[in-house]
Amino acid sequence: MAATIESKPAPAKAAPITDEVAAFVVQTRAADIAKDVAHLGKRSVLDGIGLALAGAASQCGHIAQRYLANLGIAADEGSTVIGTPLRLPARFAAFANGLAIHADDYDDTQLAVAKDRVYGLLTHPTAPALPPVLALAERGRRSGADMMLAYQVGVEVECKVAEAIMPRHYQHGFHSTATCGSIGAAAGAAKLLGLDRDATRRALSIGATQAGGLRENFGTMTKPFHAGRACENGVVAAEIAALGFTASPNGLEADRGFFRAAGGGFDPGAIEGKLGKPWTFHFPGVSIKPHPSGSLTHPGMAVMMELIRKHDIKPQQVRRVAVGTNHNMPNALIHHRPKNELQAKFSMEFCMAILLLERKGGLEQFTDEVVNRADVQALIEKVNFGVHAEAEAAGFDKMTTIIEIELTDGKVIKGRADFGKGSPANPMTDDELAEKFRQCASWAKFSREKTEAVLGLLWKIDQLADVNELTKLLRV
């Protein structure tokens, strides 16, 4: 007797998310962006340009520049590699600038809506979204308003894709700035180039198929490389889609598409009907960093600075420091005994020690020389970092950090924070942001006169008739 094969119902078809995203990209107009969202976007662009200047002076920035210069493609008329004399085809300029923005891990960070999103940190929105549209706008002599619209679209797509994919994506090792950033970069580039809905769908799929980047590389030069490649992916995706290159029309939601392959699925409710409703810049918001280290260190750094100032704590008074968080945070802050500046950016122990020693944590503190100082290494040994039940219970949408400092006289001082300075709950002012820009420009050895000229243009970037007014000042 022949065996019968039990038929199973076909899985429910996913909604055409790729098409919905493409429609959002094509149909969004500047008038759809509220004034508060426009200003918040301008703040992140200003921040990103400053970070590109500082990052161009980093070791990984110099290596990338040498690599690109050796390709023999530099030209008098190309897109600007910020903080250098190089002008290159848009894809390579975008790569270099994305890498530079992320080089010091000083760039803005997306917050989360859902409580199961890993510790409320999803992507660094500006590093993948800004360089593609800046490079293409410079090449096409487009207005600042055109560029800002494309940037806003890119950030929104990047963040909503990151919000929708299952948390497994990040927990199991993908770096969402690299992966979701590649899709956001494609969206922004498609908008800037004026692609129609069909071409934009294909660009999104091409961006998604290039998406990659592993968290194992945190604390190395490959982490900012992720952001650079996401930028380049976006430019390539949009440019070849514009030429008719074919791709799946549903590369995000298909059974073999991005969401399923890279995350095991997604939450349709986090993206369907949610693009621009509300804009991520409006809610849950984007944090701008006051320190060049992983965002997960920032609540702890804010608490530590508050306690140091309030109690006038001297490093020689400290017997031990205990730092407790939810269990996901030590999975990213993996360098407990750092030996270089890149590892220090992902070391809660270093961040606590340097604040106790110097009462500040800026670019000048995150250097190999400082990390390996005897007093720094000795104090790092006194810091214990692990999981705290109270922080675990607070939910992963927060970065709850609980600090306990025991002094040599037996006194114990405690503090707690869910978010750090620069978060939407405690934002940097425009003046504080401008001062951070000045510090980054100084790090890149920009003159004060040139720095102030660039700042002036950035605050009115949406009024520029041609973004070349800005980019010509960003070359050295």
N, C-alpha and C positions, 0 to 999 in steps of 0.2 A: 504494500500500500504506500503510495507516495506521501512523503511528509508534507504537511501543510506549513506554509510560511505565514506567520501572523503579521499582518500589516500594521504599521504604526502610523499614527497621524503625523503629517508633516509639521515641522516646527513653524510656529507663527512667524510670518514675515515681518522683519524689522521695518519700521517706517523709513522712508527715503531721506535719511538725515543728510547725506552728501548733497542732495538737491536742495534741501532746506538751507543748508549753510551757503551753497552757491547763490541762492536767491538773495540771502541776506547780504552777501558780499556785493552783488551787482546792484541791488536796489537801494542800499543805504546812502543817504545824502547828508551833507554837513548839517542841514536843518534838523536832522533826527537826533543830533547829539546835544544834550542839554549843556548849559553854560558850566555847571559844576564838573561835569564829565570832561568837557573840553579843557578846562583849566587843570584838572588832575592829570590828563594826558600830557599837557604841555610841561607840567612839573617832571613827569617821568622822562620825557624827551630831553629836557635840560639836564636831568641827572645822568641819563645815558650818554650824552655827548661828553660830559665831564669825565665819566668813567672810561670812555673810549680814549680820551687824552691820557689819563693815568695808565690805562692798560697797554697803550702803545709803547710805554716806557718799561713795561715788565719784561722779564726774561722770555716768557712764552710769546709775547708780542714781538720781540726782536727776532726770535726764531722764525715765526710765521712770515715776518717781513722779508727776511733773507730768502726764505723758500720762494715767496712770490716774486721777488726781484730776479731770482735765478731762472724763472720761467721764460724770461725774455719777452714779456708782453706789456711792460710798462709803456705808457704813452703820454703825450702832452695833453691829450683830451680824453680823459677817462673819469671814472668816479674816484673820489678822494678816499685814501686810507688815512683816517684821522690821526693827526699828530706826527705825520711823516710827509716827505715830499712825493710819495708814490701816488700815481693815478693809474687805475687798472680797469679792465672790464668789470661791469657791475657785479657779476657773481663773485669775483675774487675780492673786490673791495668790501662787499657785504660780509664775506667770510672773515676777513681781517678785522673789520670793525665789530662784528659779533663776538669774536674771540676776545678782543680788547675790552669790550664792555663787561664781559664775564671774568676777565683775567684775575681781578682782585677779589672776586666774590663780594662785591660792594654794591651790586645792582638790585633793583626793586624785585619784590616777591609777591605772588598772588596769595590771597587768603582763600579759605574754603567756606562753602555753605553747609554741606553735609558733615555730620559728626564723624562718619567713618573715613573721611579723607585723612590721610596720614598727617597728623599734627598740624593740620591747617595750612600746610605749605605745599603748593602744587608746582607752579612754574615760576621762572624769572621772566616776566612777560616782555620787557623791553629789549633784552639782548637778542632774541630771535626776530622780533617784529619791526624794530626800527631800522637796522642796517639795510635790509632789502629795499624798503621804500625810499630811504635816503639816497642810496646809490642809483636807483632807477629814476628818481625825481631829478637828481643832479644831471644825469645823462640826458634826460628829456627836457631839461630846463623848465620843469614844472613849478607851480606855485607852492608856497608853504602850506596853503589851505588844502591843496590836493594831497600833499604828502601827509599832513596830519589826519585827514580823513582815512587814507589807506592804512596809516599806523593804527588808528583806533579800531578799524575793522580787523586788522591782523591780531591785535591784542585780544579783542573780544572772542574771536574764533579760537585762538590758542587756549584761552582760559576756560571757555565753556567745554571744549573737547577734553581738557584736563579734568574738569569737574565731573564729566559724564563717565569717563572710563573707570572700570572697577579698580578699587584701591590696590588690588594685586599687582597692577602694572608697576607701581612705584615700589611696593613692598618687596617684590621679587627681583628688583634690580634695574629696571629701566629708569633713566633720567628724563623726567617729563619735560624739562626745558629743551632737551634735544629732540624728543619724539613729538610731543604736542606742539613744540616750537616750530618744527618743520612744516606742520600743517598751517599754523598761524602765519608763518612767513610766506607760504604759498598764497594764502588768502589775501594778505596785504599786497603782495606783488601783483596778483591778478587784478585787484582793485585799481592799483596805480596804472597798470597797463591798459585798463578798460576792457578786459575780457568779457565776453557775453556769458550767459548762464551755462551753456554747454561746455565751453572752454574752461570756465571756472571749475565746474565739476571735475573735469579731467585734471586740472592743475592740483586740486585738492587730493585726488587719488595719487598723483605722481609725488606730491609732497609726502603723503602717508606711506607710500611704498619705500621711500628713502629714510624714513624715521628710524633712528637708532641712537644708542648711547647708554652706557652701563655705569651704574652708581659705584661699582668697584673702583672706578677711576677717580673718585672724589679724593681730593688732596694731592692731585697731580695736574700737570698741564693739560691732560686730556679732558678734564672737566670743562674748561673754557673752549677747548676745541669742539666740544659738543655744540655749544651755542653758535660758533662760527659755521659749522657744517649745516646746522638748521637754517641759517640765513642763506647760505649758498644753495641749499636744496630748494628753498622757496623761490629764489630767482630762476633757477634752472627749470623748475616745475612750471612756472607761469610763462616763461619765454618759449619753451618747446610746446606747451599747450596752445599758445597763440599761433604757432606754426602748423598746428593740426595734429600733433602727436596724440595718439590714442591712449586711453586708459579706461579702467572700469568707471561706470557712472555712479557706482555706490561703494567706493573704496573704503569708506568709513564704517558703514553698518553691515556690510555683507558677511555671510558666514565665514568667509576666508579673508575678510577685510581687517582694517586696523584695530577696531575695538575688540574683536574676538581674538585675533591672533596675538595682540600685544597685552591684552588685559583680561581675557576670558569673558568679555562682555562689557556692557555699559548700562547706565541708567538713562533710558530715553527721557524721563521726566526732568533730567538735569540740563537737557539741551533743546528738546522740542519746544518751540515757542518761546524759548528763553534768550535767544540772541538779541542783545540790546534791551532786554525786558526782565530785569534791569541791566544796564551796562555794568560790567564787573568793576570798573572804576568807581561806580556809585555804591554798589553793594556786591560782595562783602568788602571790596576795596583791595587796594594794593599798598604794601608797605615799602617805604624808602629807607634804606639802611644808614644808620649813623656810624657803623663800624664795618671794616672790610673782612667780614667773616661770615660763616654760614648763619642763616637767619635763626636757626635753632639756638644759637648762643645768645641771641639778643635779649630775650627776657631775663636770663640770668645776669647778663652784663648790666642791664638797667637796674636790677635789684642790688647787685654788688656795688655799683657806683653810689646808689642811694644810701646804702649802709655805711660805706667808707666815709662819705661826707657827713652823714648824721652823727656817726660815732668817732670820727677822726681816727680810723683804724690805720695803724702803721704795720708794714709787713712783718717786722720783727715781733709784733704782738701775737701773730697768728700761730696757733698750734695745729689746727686742721680746718679744712673747709669741706662740707658735704653738700653736694648738688644733686637733687632728685628731680626726675622728670617721668613722663610716660615711657613705656618700653620702646617706642619707635625712635625716640630721639637718639639714644646711644647707637642705634643701627646706622645713623648717618654721621654722627660725631664720633668717628671711629679711631681717631688718633689720640690716644691717651698719654703718650710720651713723645710728642712731636720733635722732630729734628730739623725741620725747615719751615719756611713761611707758609707753603701750601698745605702742609699737614696741620699747622697751627690754626688755620682757618676752620678746620673741622676738629678742633680740640677744645672742649669745654674747660679742661684743666688749664691750658695756656691762657684762655681768655680771662679766667678768674685771677690767675697769677699776675698777668701783666697789668690789670687794673689795680690790684693791690700794690704793685711796685711803682707804677707810673701815673696812676689815676687818669689814664686815657688809653684809648685803643684805636689808633688811626693807622694810616699807611706806614708811618715811620716806625710803628711798633711791630708791624707784621713783616719782618725781614729775617733772613737766615741768621744774621749776626745777633739780633735781639733774642730770637728763639733759643739760641745756643749759649747765651750768657749763663754763667754759673749761678747767679742769683735767681734767674728765671727758672732754670731746671730744678734748683733746690726747692723753690716754692711750688712748682708743679707737683712734686712728690707729696705735698701736703694736701692736695685736692683729690677727693674721692667723688666719682661721678657714677650714678646708677639710677635705678628705678625707685620711685616713691609712690606708695599706694594712693596718697591724696592726689598727686599729679595724674596718675593713671585713671582715677575715677573722674577727673575733670573732662575727659573726652579728647579725641584726637583732633578736633577742630580748634583746639587751643594748644599753645606751646607752654603749658604751665610748668614753671620752674620754681623749686623750693630750695632755699639756701640756708645753711646753718653754719655759722662761723664760731669756732671755739677759740678763745684767746688764752694766752699763757697763764693769766690769772684765774682761769676757770670760768669766766663769764662766757655765756653763749648768746649770740645775736642771730636772729632769724628774719627771713623775708620771703616774699612770694610775688610772682607776676605771671599773668597769662600771656601777655604780649609785651614787646619791647618798645622803646622809643622809635618813632618812625612809622608805627602801625596806625591804621585808621583810628584806633582808640586813643592814640597819643602821637599825633602826626608832627613831623618837622614843619616849621613855618616856612614860608617862602624865603624869608631872610636866612634862616638856617640852611635851607637848600642851596641858596646862592653862595653861602660861605663854604659849604662842602664842595661846590663846583670850583671855587677859587683855590681850595686846597689841592684838588685833583689837577687843576691847570698848573699850579706851582710845582707839583710833583713832576709834571711833564716839561717843566722849565719854560712855560709860556710867560711872556711879559705881562705885567699887570695891565698895561694899556690894551693889549690884544685880548686879554681875559675879559675885561670890562666891555669891550666892543662885542665879543661873542655873546656874553650874557645879555646885553641889550637886544641883540637880534633874536635870541632864543625866547625871551619873554614876549616878543611880538612875531613869532615865527609864522603864525597863521596869516599875517599881513604881508609877507614877503611875496613879491611878484615872481621871483625866481630863487630857488633854494641855493643857487650858486652864490648869492650874496653872502650866505652863511658858510658854505663849504670852502670857499676860497680862503677864508680866515682860519680854517681848521688844518690847513697844510703848513708845514714848516720848511 
